[in-house]
């Protein structure tokens, strides 16, 4: 019943260890990978630009050297697959490899971490929802979807129109830069009705856009859902109540809805 920062103790290491295992890099190095991930998110820290640039350089060098080693001795992991794959006789060059691997390492943990952290904060602030999940374990899948809608870890992305289109009553010509604000869409009463501003783990249907949509749908959606489901299921069986134990510190990033610290009390039966 001692207060614990669920970000540092739970939400950070869990997805980092999972994505490290999938990539084929040592999962015990997760504190190093955490720093790299933070450096890659604009506005996530107040670190000086020099430190961010240094960490980004470290990450790219590490991933490319690992890819080079996998080309020589492939293993059963994602880095080996990307380092050796051939399409029409061509392999990925270092620039393409670096882009893919940085995306996988960073996006493979940062968003899941913030969904889990923000979800546990939501449960702490609404104890009746946690009690309902414990009483009705079959709601775990809809609880995952509501956590994703509620937290919306990726706040927005920029896109460019490819053709003339009308959005609402606004005509957008081709080649117009637009902001897809997922956080606003996931609170839209036109979609979610008068309870759009409520956290409801039994919400159905729940057509949230936390993973985007169409050709840009999140590559890691299935993995994120599996991780969130496993964690909520395990906690619901072991934790009787979740209570706030101090102020929640949120990231200043405009891109990611990050949670930097969330002290909670997890009470066991």
N, C-alpha and C positions, 0 to 999 in steps of 0.2 A: 504493500500500500504506500510505498515511497514514490514521490513524484519522479517522473522520468521524462527526458526529452525524447519523444518518439521519433523525431527527425534523425538525430544523431545515432540513437541506439537501435532503431528498427528500420525506418524508411530509407536511410542512406545505404547501409550495407546490404540489405536484402536484394534489391534489383541489380546492384553493382556486382554481387557475387554471381548472380544468374547470368548476366550478359557476359561476364568474364569467362564463365565456363563455356558458353556457347561459342565465343570467339576463339577460345583455346589459349587464353592468357591467364597467368596465375591469379586466382581469386583472392589470395591473401594480400595482393597489392592494391586492394580496393581503396585505401585512403589516398594513394597516389592518383588513381583513376578519378576519384571524387574531385580532387583539386583541378584536374584537367577539364572535367565536365563543367565545373563552375566557371572556369576561365572562358569556356566556349560560349556561354550564354550572355548576351549583351545585358549589362545592368545587374547581373546576379550578385556581384560583389562590389566592394569599394576599393578593390586592389588597384595599384597604379598600373598604367598601360604597359610599363616595362615588364612587370611581373606576369601580366596576362600574356604578353607576346612570348616570354620565355617558356611559360607552361604550354602554350599552344605548340611551340617549336618542339618541346620535349615529347609531347603526345604524338605528333606526326612522325618524328624520328623513330620513336619506339614502335609504332604500328608498322611503319615501312620496313624497319629492320626485322620485325617479326614476320612480315609477309615474305621478305627475301629468304628467311630461314625455312619457311613453309614451302616455297618453290623448290628448294633443294631437298627437303624431306617433308612431304605433305602428311598431314594428320587428319583425323576425323573432326574437323572444326570449320567454322565459317571463314576464318582468315585463309586457311588452306584452299577452300573452295574458290574464294575471290582471287587469290594469288595465282591459281592455276587454270581457271576457267578460260575456254577459248570460244569465241563466237566468230564464225566465218574466218577462222584461222588467226584471229587477233586476240591478244590478251590485254588486260587493263594495264595502262601505264601508271607510273607512280602518282601522278596528279589525280587520276581517277580512283586509284586504290586509296589514297589518303582521304579523298572526299567520302567514299563509301565507308571506310573504317571509322573515321571520326564521327560520322552520322550514326553509325551503329552503336558505338561505345557511348556517345553522349545521349542521343535520343533513346537508347535502350535502357537508360536508368533514370535520367532526369525527370521525365514526365511521369513515370510510374511512381517515383519517390514522392512527387508533389501531390499526385492523386491520393496516395495512401495517407500522407501526412494530413492533407486537407480533409480527407474523408473521416479520419479519426477525430479531428477537431470538430467536425460537424456532428458526429455521434456524441462527443462529450458535451456539446452545447444543447443537444436534443436527446436526453437520456431515454425518452420513451421509444425512440427509434432503435436504440441499441437493445432495449428490453424486448422489442418486437422481433428483432433478428434472432436473438437467443431463443425466444419462444417458438419461432417459425423458421427453422434452418433452411427450408426450401426457398426462402426469399433471398438467399445469398446471391443468386444470379441477377435478380432485379436490383439488389442493393449495390452490386458492382456498377451497373449501368447508371444508377442514380448518383453514385460517388463520382463517376466520370462526368456526368452532366453538371453536377454541383461545383466540382473543382475546376473543370475545363483547363487542364494543365497548360495547353497552348492557347494563349489569348487570341492571337490573330496571325494571319499570314497575308502577304501581298500577292496579288495576282494581276494579270493583264487580260482584258477582254480580247477574244479572238474574232468576234463579230458584233454587229449591232444587237443590243438586247435591252429590254425594258425591265427594270427592277422597281417594283412598286409602281410609282407613276413617273419614274425618272428614266429617260432615254440615255443609254450609254453607247457611244460609238465604238468602233473597233479600236484596239490599241490604247484603251483607257486603263490607267493603273487604278486598282480598287483594293480596299482593305476588307478581307473576310473576317469579321469580328465574331469568332466562335463563342466567346463568353456572353455577348449580347444575344446571339441566336439561341443559346441554351437557357435564356431567361425570357424568351419571347412568349407572351400570353397568347398570341395567335396560334402557336403550336401546342403550348403546354397548359393553356387555360388559366383560370384564376388562381391555381395553386403553383404557378410557375416560380414564385419566390419561396416556395416551401421545400424542405428536404424530406422526401417521401420515398422510403426504400421499396415500397410496393407499387410505385408509379408504373402504369402500363396504359397505353403504349409509351415508350420513351425513345422518341426519334431524335436523340441528341446528336450533335455534330462534333463531339470532342475529338474524334479521329479524322475530321475532315470528311470528304465525300468524293465520289467519282474516281478519276484516274489518280488523284492525289491522296486517296485514302491511306491512312497510316499503315506502313509495312509491318509495324510491330503490334498492331491492335490485338491479335490473338494472344501474343505473349503477355501483354499488359493485363488482359482480362484473366488469364490463367494465374498470374502472380497475385492480382488483387483478390481473386476468388479464394485462392489458397490461404492468403493471410487473414482475410475476414472470417473464413470458415474456422481456422485454427484459433483465432482470438475469441470468437463467439463461444467456442466450446470451453475456453479456459478463463475468460475474463467476465466477471459478473457485472461490473459497472466501469464506465470511463468518465472521469470528471476533470474539468479544467484545474490546473494548478499554478497558473500564472499567465501573463500576457503572451499571445502568439506573435512572433516576429516574422513578418513577411518580406519577401524579396522586393527590391525596387525595380526589378526588370519589368519592362512593358511587354515583353514577348512571352515570358513564362510566368504563370501564376504560382510562384514559388513560396514555400514555407521554410524559413531558415531555422526556426526553433518553435517547439510546441510542447511545453511542459504539461503533462497529464498524469493523473493517478489511475492506474489500472488495478482494480480490486478483484482478487480471486475469490471464488466461493468459499 
